[in-house]
Amino acid sequence: MFGEPLAALWAARAHNAPILIVIFNNACYNATKEPLVGAYAEGYSVRGSRFVGIDLIPSPRYDLLGPVVDAVGERIEDPGEVLSALRRGLEHVRNGRSVILDVILAHP
């Protein structure tokens, strides 16, 4: 969400320099959630399990950004598919196309 790769994918296409981008998507900005919970363990957010601006649900479909810049996009929801998706992605890069892999993780 805060470092989406569209600009990098565009630059890769413009300069014929394919890249592989892997997004570890936990639908959360956990870098701010953990300190908030630690500082305000009895606070509004923790009591109501409402983390505005931190829980990023529904998560954007980052895999769908790929085709916008002639890259391959793939969403991986099964942990058993990660290795094969990485292999496919590297093959696309070797053949001149950038790839974005949106790897769905458990929400913290």
TANOR-V404766 format. One record per helix or strand of 3 or more residues. SS is the DSSP state (H for helix, E for strand). FROM is the first residue (numbers start at 0). TO is the last residue. If there is no record, write none. Layout:
BEGIN
ss:SS from:FROM to:TO
ss:SS from:FROM to:TO
END
This chain:
BEGIN
ss:H from:5 to:13
ss:E from:19 to:24
ss:H from:29 to:38
ss:H from:43 to:47
ss:H from:61 to:68
ss:E from:71 to:75
ss:H from:78 to:93
ss:E from:98 to:103
END
